[in-house]
Amino acid sequence: MSQSIESTETRAGELGEPIPVDSVHALSRHVGREVELPGWVDHKRSSGKIAFLQIRTAGGVVQAVASRAELPAEDWEQIERATQESTVRVRGKVKEDRRAPGGVEIQLLGFTLLYLTQDFPITPKEHGTAFLMEHRHLWLRSTRQRSALRVRSEVEQGIRDFFYERDFTLIDSPILTPAACEGTSTLFETDYFGDKAFLSQSGQLYLEPAAAALGKVYCFGPTFRAEKSKTRRHLMEFWMVEPEVAFLEFDGLCRLAEEFVCYLTARVLDRCREELNALERDTAKLEQVAGPFPRVTYTAAIDLLRQAGAAIQWGEDFGGDEETLLASRFEKPLLVTHFPASFKAFYMQPAPDDPDLVLGLDLLAPEGYGEIIGGSQRIHDHDLLLARIEQHRLPVAAFQWYLDVRKYGAFPHSGFGMGIERFVAWMCGLSHLRETIPYPRMLYKIYP
């Protein structure tokens, strides 16, 4: 029968043996006690008599301090031999030190070199981006990359908590699909036993039937866009969260997007201060993220852009430069609404006062991070949706199941999608999405 970590620690303490610890965060429970911890040497400096080692393990890095006079000669020799990324096991007494990360350090009583690493390719010197991307599997170990991925992990947990607390049901949408959601020009095509199939661009179409069954649903998983773009804002494979809500109309959708972004930002600020500091993120603008967000229509946004010198014309979609310029005029995230139907997806509900516009929204982050959320109220009228599918020259047969949602119990509904990588980049102050995902897939880049 398995034993809990707590019972193992208690038994070891009672027997006078070192307490096995598998996380930096667990150390604070054992101040004044002897522990044993496995990990890797992140950094080391030694005067010949005193050595300071940064030991990386689950939860972060802890400083271990070794005195040559207090260690067996063999253990000190192994400390001297240990190199960057060598695998080690340390034993020592936990001491409180408010200056140290986590507020504790380990005064070493024993040291075992488990595996000596030689010629680790990523050293403290400067390396080019191409070199680091070729060694992404090792670059993950650096302080910046670890910090960004911890922020990502907190954002993902926050997403699940946000929707769970609001009675949403998680729906796992398929990765292989028979039809396009966001346009046929960016599909990854594959063979499905003689039929064409595509990697999913979005789980939205599958969420809408689920909303009829469960009311409030969301999906959260990888999506794929074959966009031949090398910009800092694009990846071929990225993770997206998409809520879909029955009987939610456009104004409610705008409020949901606003509340969602405020919740996640506050959570990152509350729980990731150490990571944001390591990333040298100026949090002043994040601390201003509170509702209500400013809102402008697409038409008003075009006027603002033209006043600022942009050459964009009404009827053209925003590019990255236009998004940056527009968002720079506001201190908070900006909601842009009521776009021309001509360049938006076929399923978006027409505006009631102008059928040439749709009830769509883009939420633009400040500081040059562009669109982080896109969404709309969906068409719930069967005949109108059929007409839009035909106008977009999409195969009606492939969407018959989607039309069925309107045929059997039609209902107004709305939803949005948020790419996790763009949101994390904004939270962390990162200039490129490649640092927000463990193994980025970019144009002509699939290794490792």
N, C-alpha and C positions, 0 to 999 in steps of 0.2 A: 504494500500500500504506500502511495506517495506521501511525502512529508512536505508541509509548507515551508517557505523560506524562514518565517518567523519561528517555527518550532525547531528548525535546524540551528538557527542562531542561538536560541535559548539553550538548547542542549550543549552546544559548543561552549557557550559562556559558563555554564554550570560545571563543565569538566575542566575548565581552565585552558581550553584550546583556543586558538585564534578563531574568531567568528568569520565564516565565509561570507563575503559581500560581493554582489554582482552588479552594483550600480553606485555611481557617485552620490546619488541622492540618498542612498541608504546610510551613508557614513555619518550623517548628522545624528542618527539615533544611537551612535556608539562612541560618543566623545568620552575619552578616558579609558577606553577598552582596546584590546588588541584584536586586529582584524587581518584577514588575508584577502587579497584582491588581485585578479588577473587583468592583464591589459597590454597595451603597447606603449613604447617610449615615444612620446610626441616630440619632446625636446629634452636636452640634458646640458647642464653646465657643472663643472667641477673645478675646485681649487686644489685638488690633491688631498685635502683633508675633509672638506665638506662637499657634498654633491646635491644638486637640486634637480629632480626629475619630474617632468610633467607626464603623468600616466593617464592615457586615454582608455576609457572603458565605457560601458553603457551609461548614458546620462551625461557624459561630458568628460572633463579633465580634472584630475586632482594632483596637487603638488605633493611629492614625497621627498623628505629631507633625510639624507644619510650622513652620518658621522663615521669617518674611518675608525676612530677610536672605539666606537660602540658596536661595530659589526665584526663578525668572523672574517678573517683575512680572505677566505675563498669568496664570500659574498661581496666584499669590496672589489675584488678583482673582477667579478662578473659585472659590477656596475661600471667599472672602467672600460670593459669590453663592449658593453651595450651600445648599440648605435640607434639612429633614428629608425623607428618602426620595428625594432626588435620586440619579440613577444616575451613578456616577463610575468612573474608572480611576485608581488611584494607583500611583506608581513610587517606590521608595525602598529603603534599606538595612535589613535585618532586624537588630534589636538584641535581645539578651537582657534581659528585665526580669521578674524573678520576681513583681513586684507586679501585672503585667498579666495579663489572662485568656490562658491558653495559654502564659504565660511569655515572650512576645515582644511587641515593638511594631515599627512601621515608621517610620524617620526619613525623611520625604518629600524626594524630589529632583524630583518632577514630579507634576502633578495635572491631570486632564482631566475637565471637567464634560460628561458625555455627554447627560444629559437633566435639565432643571431642573423639579422638582416644585413646584407651587404649591397652597396651601390644602389640604394633607393633612388629612383630617377628624379623625383621631385624634391629638390633641396630648398632651403630658405632663400636662395637667389631668385631673381626674376626669370620667369619663363614665358614664352609666347603663347598666345591663345591656341594656335594650331597644335603645339606640343602638348598643352594641357588637355585638349580635347581627345588626342590620341591616347592619353593616359587617364581618361575620365574615371576609370575604375579605381585608380590610385588618388586622383585629385580630390575625390570625395572625402578623403581623410583630412584635408586642410581645414583650418578654423572657419574660414568664410563659407566653404561649401557645407560643412556640418551645421553651421548656424542657419543657413538658408533652408536646409532640409528639415531642421527642427521647426522652423517657422511654418513651413509647408505642412508638416505633420499636425501642428496645432490648428492650422486653418482647416485641415480636413476633419479633425475631430470636432472642431467648432461647427462645421457644416452639418455634421450628423446630429450634434446636440441641438442645434437650432431647429431643425425640422422634426426631430423626435419629440421635443418639448411642445411642438405645435400640432401634434397628432397627424403628421405626414407618414405615409407608408413608403418605404424604399422599394422601388421596382428595378429589377436588373434587366435593362433593355439589351437586345441582342447586338453583338458586334458585327455579324454577317447579316446583310440586309439585301432584299431584292430591288430596292428602289432608292432614289436620291431624296434627300431632305432639303439640302441647301444649294442645289444646282448641280447639273451633271458634269461641269467642267473640272471639278475638284475631287472626283471619285477615284479611289484605289479599287481597281477591278480584279476579281479573281474567279477561277473556275469552281463551280459548285456541282460536281458530278454531271457536267455537260451543260448546266445552266450558268448564266452570268450572276455573280453576286458581288457585293461591294462592302468594303469596310465602312462601318457606320460613321456618318458625319455628325450625327446627333441622335439621342434617344427620344426626342420629342414626339415623333409620330406614334411611337409605341406607348408613350405615357398618356396620350389623350384617351384611348380606350380604357386604360387603367383608372383614369380619373372618373370615368363613368361608373366604375366598379367600386372605387374606394374613396372618392371625393377629393382628397388632397394627397398627391403622390410626388415623388422625385426620383430621379436616377442619378448615378454618380459613377463615372467610369471613363475609360479612354475613348477618344474620338479621333478621326483621321481626316485630313484635308490635303489633297495632292496639289497644293498651291506652289507654283514655281517662284517662290519668294525667298530672298535672303535677308529680309529685314530683321531687326532685333525683336520684333513683336510676333514673329511667326514660327511655328513648329509644325512638322508633318503629323506628329502624334502628340496629343495633349489631353489633359483630363478636364472634364466639364461636369458641372452640377446643374441639373435642370429640374426645377419644380413645375408642376402643372396642377391647377386648382379649378375644380368645378364651380360654376356660378360666380367666379371672380371676374369682374370686368376691369376696364383699363385703369381707372383711377386707383382701384385696389391693388392692381399689379404694380403700379408705380410706388405705392406705399410699401408693398412687400419687398421690392428691390432695395428701397431706401433702408428699411429696418434691417435687412439681411447684411448689407454692407456696414452699417453702424455697429451691429452686433459683432461681426468678425473683426473689425478694426479694434474695437474696445478689448476684445479677447486677446488679440496679439499684443497690444500695449500692456495689458495686465500680466500676461504669462510668458512673454518672450523678451523681457527687458535685457537680459544678459546677451541673448543672440543679436538683438538690434544694436547693442553697444559694440559687439564684436564686428558687426558689419558697418559700423560708423554711420548708422542711419540717423539722420536728423528727424526726430519724431514730432517736431513742433507742428507740422502741417497735418500729420495723422491725428494729433490731439484735437484738431478743429473739425474732425469728421463727426458731425451730429446733424440730425434732421431738423427742419426740412431742408432738402437740397434745392438749389435753384433749378427752375425748369424753363426751357424755351422750346418753341416749336421749330421744326426744320426750317420753315420760311424765315423766322426771326433769326435763326442761327446763320443762314446765308447772308442776311443783312449785316450781322455783326462781323462776319468774315470779310465781306467786301469792304466794310469800313476800315478793317485792319489791313487792307491791301491785298487780300487773297483774290485770285482770278477766277474762283469757282463760280459757276452759273447755277441758277435754280434748275433742279432736275438731275444734277450730278451728285453722286455719292461722295461722302467724305473719305479722304485718304488720311494717312497718319499725320501729315503736316497740318491738315485742316483740323483734325481732332485736337492736336497739341495747341494750336493757336486759339481755338475756341475755349478749351478748358483753362488756358492760362489767364483768361479774363475773370475767373471765379476762384475763390479761396476753397470752396468745397467741391465735391464731385457734382457733376452737372448732368441733369436728365434732359435729353433732346427727344422730342416726341413728334408724331404726325408727319411721317415721311411720305414722299411720293411712292405710290404703288409700283411705279415703273421699274424700280431696282430692288424691291423687297420681295420676300418669299411669297409663294402662291397662296399660302394658308392664312395670311394676315387679314384681319377684319377691316373692311373699309370704314373710314370715319363717317359718322352719321350725317354731317353737314357738307361733306365733300368726298364723293366716292373715288376721286383720283388720289386721295391720301389714305394711309392706313393707320390704325391704332397700334403703332409700334413705338418702342423706346430703345434708345442707346444710353447707357450710363457711362460717362467719361470721367476717368480719374484725373486729378490734377497732376502737375509736375511732369507732364509729357508722357504719361503711361497709357493714354488713349482709352478706347472702349474696353470696359471690363465686363459689362453685361449688355446683352441684346435680348429683346423679348417683344411680345405682342399679345393682344387679344386675338383669339383664333376665329376663323370663320366657322359658324355652327349651322349655317343654312346649307342643306345638301345641294340644291341646284346651283347656288352661287359658287360653292367649292368645286363642283364638277366643271362649271364654266371656266374657273381659274386654272384648273388642271389642264383643260384643253387649250386655253390661251398660252400657257407655258409649254405646250407641245410635249407634255409628259404622257406616258402610257397609262391610259385610264384603267386597264385591267390590273396593273401593278398596284393601283391605289384603291381597288374596290373595297378592300377590308377597311381602309381609312374612311371611305365614304359611308360605310355601314354605321360608323359611330354617329353620323348625322341622320341616318335613316331610322335608327332604332333608339329613340329617346334623346333627341337633340337637346343641347344645353349650352349656354354661354360658358366659356372657359378661357383661361389665360395662363401664360407661363413665360419663363425666361431661361437663358443659359448663361453661366459664368465660367470662363476659362480659369482654372486654378492658377496656372502659371503666370498669367498677367496680374492677377490679384496679388500673388506672392511677390512678384517683382516690385510692385508698388509698395507693399508693406516693407520689404527689405531695402528698397532704394537701389535695386540692381538695374543695370543698364541693358541687360540681354536676358531673354527667357532661358537660354541654355543653362544658366546657373540655378534655375528654379525647379528642375526635374532631374532625377538621378541620372538617367541616360537619354539625353536629348536626341531626337530624330529631326535632322535638318536637311535642307536640300543637298543631295549627293553625300550625306553623312549618316551612315548607319553603323559604324564601328566605334566603340565596342558594343 
